[in-house]
Amino acid sequence: MDMHPFFLLHLIRAVVIITLVFIGIYIILRYYLKNRPAPAEAAPSDESLKIILPLKLQACERLVLFLERIIPSGMILRLNKPEMTSIQLQALMVKTIRDEFEYNLSQQVYLSSTTWELVKNAKEEAIRMINQAGSKISEDSSSSELARIILEIAMEKERLPIDRAIEEVKKEVRRF
């Protein structure tokens, strides 16, 4: 089979043009896929915002209230009775913190993971402080002795984890 040189030249030219077209399409597609904006998350509708926003705000309010209620000095004023022993006050304070935390447990669905972690850490640190104070005195000590030691431990800390958690919940509200 004798191919005419003119035919061969046209065939090569067609192959080069087709190759260049495919390379051009490839470059354009690659550029488009690389630089296209990421698919935006579905923006909440006004109707869903009217429902969700009040729930989020209420959750934040409840958690700030919880955190305020577990500040050791406030708990001592609320719970301490002159006739109590240190063991009774310690047990009551720890139980109160745990009960209030469990009551507010569902609020975590409205918070970021970071904020919720700070709330949990604040609760655990408050319990740790109370138990640490309880370990420094005898079981038959008065509740006022336990209260004094709890307050001393709290004053030694530059900033309580409760304060950090309250600040973070407030930041979360501002983000809404």
Summary of the structure (lengths in Angstrom):
residues: 176
radius of gyration: 32.9
end to end distance: 78.1
largest distance: 117.4
contacts: 446
relative contact order: 0.12
helix: 79%
strand: 1%
